Amino acid sequence: MDGNRRITALSAVPAESSYLFRVENADGDEKEAILVRGEDGDGDGDDAPAVACWLNYCQHFTHINLDKGSGAAMRNGEIVCENHGAYFEVDSGLCTFGPCEGATLPAVDVTVEDGDVYLTDDDYDYLGDGPIEDDETDLTSSSNVEF
């Protein structure tokens, strides 16, 4: 696997939260993405955790981050948007409750190999860990008030 596409060790992906990193699309737009652990989805019975990856934006208001830098909130195996109360299934990205019910988080393809998580989505290049560095303060992303 290409070392330039290695995101992190699988052991660094929290079981009850998310791992935040940055990607860049073909247009040069920097985006945030999150890794989350799912169920053993390969059917081999080894209970090895699956890892899903989603762009880090709620589908109600897409400028709102699910992970604001300290891990996304999780409840009963679902990612929770703390701004709107929307719930997203870890494995499918489907919103099961909230103002964007029925919408799906945009997926980013990843794979686990030899204990590491790699970006396999040809639409993105891996830039690094953590949130997008922004000098401007975006009060809307931390506010629970909707206008």
N, C-alpha and C positions, 0 to 999 in steps of 0.2 A: 504494500500500500504506500502511496506517495506521502512522505513525511511532511510536505507542505500543506497537506489536507488533514493532518491530524489535529483534532480539536482538543481532546483531553483524554486522560485515563478514565475508563468506565467507573472506577472506584471514586472519582471526583464528582460524579453525577449523583446528587442527593436523592434518597429514596422518597422523601416527602416534600420536595421543592423543585427547583430548576437550576440549571447551569446556563449562565448568560454568556454569549459571545457575539462577535460581529462578522458579517459577511458583506460582500460587494457583488452587485449584479452586473450584467454586461454593459449597462448604461453608466456604470460608475457610481451608482447610488449605494451608499452604505446603509445597511439594515442591521437590526438586532435580531437574534434568534435564540431560542431556548431549547435545551435538551431536558427531557423528562423521562423517568423510568416508567415502563409499562409492565404488562403481564408477560409471562413466557408465551410468546406468540408463535414460536416455530413448531410446536407440537411434538418435540422430541422428549418431553417429560423431564428435562434436566432442571427446570425451574430457573434457568438463567434469565435475568431480567432483559426484556426488550428495551430499546431506547427509541423514543420518538423525538422529532425535532420540528418545531413550528416557528414561524416568524413571531416576534414578541409584540404583537399588536392585537388588542381586543377588536372584535368585528362589529361592535356597536359603534364606537368612535375609534377609528383606526390610529389616531394619534396617541391613544392611551396604551401604555406598556403594561403587560401582565406581570413581568418581573421588572421592578424599578431599581434593581441593583443589589438587592439582598435576598433574592429568590422569590419565585411566584408562590402565592398562597395556594394550598392544596386542601381539599376536603373530600373524603371518601373516594380517593383515586381520580379526582377531577381537578383541573386547574381553575382557579377562581379569579375573576376580575374584581379586585377590591374596590374599584370605582363604581361599577354598575351591578355587581352581584351576579354576573353571568358565569355559568359553569361550562367547562369544555372537557370532553372526554380525553384522557391522556393518549389513548391509542389511536383515535380517529380524528381528534380536533373538533368534533361536532359539538356545537353549543346545545346543551340539553335543557337549560333553564336561563331565563333572563331576557333582556330586551333584544338580543340578537338570536334568539332560539331558532335553530335550524341552519344557521350559518356555520361555516367551517373555517378553522384557522388555516392559513396558507402553510403547506408542508414544505420542509427542506429535507432532502434525502441524505441519510447518514447510514453508516454500518459500523458494527463492532467487530474488530479483528484483533486477536492476541491481547485482549484486555484494554484496547484503546478504541476511542470513537473517532471515526473519520468522516469528513464531508465527502459525499459521493454525488451530490447534485451538481450537474454541469452548468446550471444557471447561476451558480455562486462561486466566489473565491473566498477562502478563509482569510480573515484579517487579524483576528486576535481575540483574546478573552475580554470579558467585561462589557460595560455599556459604551455607547457612542459618546465620545467626549464632545460636549457642546458648551460653549461659553455663555450662551443665552439661557436664562432660566425660563422654563416652560411651566407656569403655574397650573395650567390645565391638566397636566399629566399627574399631578399629585392631589388634585382637588376632588372631593366626592360630590361636589355640587354640579348639577346639570342645568344648563340654560336653554 
